[in-house]
Structures are given as structure tokens and as C-alpha cells.
Amino acid sequence: MKPALLLLSLLSIGSLTAAEAEAPRAFIDGTGPGWRSLGAEDFKPVNSAPDTWSWKADGLHCTGQPISVLRTAKEYVNFEMVVEWMHLKPAGNSGVFVWATPGSIEKLTAAGKPGLPDGVEVQILDHAFAEQYKQKNPKKAADWFTTNGDVFAVRVKLNHFEPRSPNGSRSFPRKNLSKGAGEWNHYYIRAINGEIRLWVNGEEVSGGNGADPARGFLCLESEGSPIHFRTLRIRELP
């Protein structure tokens, strides 16, 4: 029997579910020509504590304290990036800043105080954050964020892709694909000519275009909860 007919036959008798029959997602794993790993030598401190970030054999660990960032040693314009991350506690918050402005980085470094830079944030938020927010803010709607890969401008310009948050300030994911605390998630970020797109666990979900500026540092965010990063890889594009 031909493979296609065999698959239809198995589905018809219930031996395979539709989900089991789906083709695997086309993950971009950061390997191939032009890709390279990002390590300790590729990053510089900004406004974190000495023990906020630690490089170990299994990747980069972050305590989450204080609210701060770790920036790349150089600025980037067009690139592809792969980031694998795992929240170590429920309700964890973190992110990747794209095209963080040198001016805002300089201010944070000089002040040495908690804070985040100007740029485009690709959010990394655990699902339990939404429930925690509702408990702390019972009179406020928790409809201005999601926990599946929001992309949004922080004091810079960006035309956010649909669907958007109610006030239009965020690109909301088209699918809910993030896994919860204690599980690994895979982000593929593509940033070209002021356009940024995010894939979560193998599928494109959110982004925006018309970013201004469209050049700057890349930053990893420490925001109150421990997180583990691994497989940090990048490929610069013309």
C-alpha cells in the first residue's frame, strides 16, 4: 500500500490521531553556515549585581535580581537569533531586548540602578504570571499582555503586527505555544531592516516592522525571577 493510502487507512480506524499525523515543526536550531554561539566573551555588564549572571557548563543562569540587563559587546543591525530558555519558578518574567539604544545603555550603566533599556522587547513570561497579576490587581483586567511571546516597543517606534493588545502597544501571539516553568522553550528571532518576527517552539507568532532605531545592542533581561538560558546562537545578515 502506498504511504499516503496507509496513513489515511490508519486515521480512518483510529490508530493515529490527527495530531500524531502532523509533520514535525521546522525548528531553526542555529546551526549551519554563518551561525555561531554567544558566550561570556560576547556580553558585557550593564546594571546587574556581580552575581546576577553566571556562565556554567549547561548555559547562562540568572538570579532575576535586580531588574537589569546583560548586553552584547557589540551592536547588531540585521540578524537571526536562537534562544532556549526555562523559567525556574512559576510567574517568572524575562525577555530579550532587540536594538537596545546605546544612549539608554549608557544611562543605565552610569546610574548603576535597576532599570531596563529602550528598544524592542521580545517577552519571556511564565503562564502563572497572569494568575498572580489577577490576584494582586483584582480590579484590573489582565488583557494587556499574554504569556506566549509578546513583542513590543519600549520607548522606541515599532508598528506592531496584528493581533494587538487592546491599546495597540503590543503584538500579541497568534497561537499560544509557550511551555510553563520547568520546561524548555525555543525562540527564533529574525530582525531585518527594522522588521522583527518571533517564532515560539517552531511557529511564527508575533512581531512588528518600521522599528526606529533598527540598530543597537541585544540584551538579556533579569526581572525578578530565576531563569536559565542555553543555546544562545546568532547569525548576522547583510
Number of C-alpha atoms within 10 A of each C-alpha: 7 6 8 8 10 11 14 13 14 13 15 11 9 10 11 14 12 9 7 10 12 8 7 8 9 9 15 17 17 20 13 9 7 10 17 15 15 16 15 14 8 11 17 14 17 25 25 23 17 8 11 20 23 13 13 10 6 10 16 18 20 24 19 22 17 19 20 28 31 23 24 22 15 11 15 18 19 18 17 19 23 24 18 18 24 23 25 20 15 17 20 23 23 26 21 24 28 25 27 28 23 16 12 15 23 14 15 20 18 11 12 14 16 18 21 21 26 20 30 29 25 25 20 25 26 25 19 16 17 16 12 13 14 13 11 9 11 10 8 10 10 14 10 13 21 21 22 23 30 25 31 28 22 17 11 16 18 26 19 25 21 16 15 21 18 11 8 15 17 27 26 27 26 17 13 14 19 20 19 21 20 15 11 17 20 23 26 23 22 19 25 17 15 19 18 26 19 23 21 22 20 18 18 18 24 27 30 23 18 14 22 18 17 25 20 22 22 25 27 21 27 28 22 17 19 21 25 19 19 22 19 18 19 21 18 15 13 7
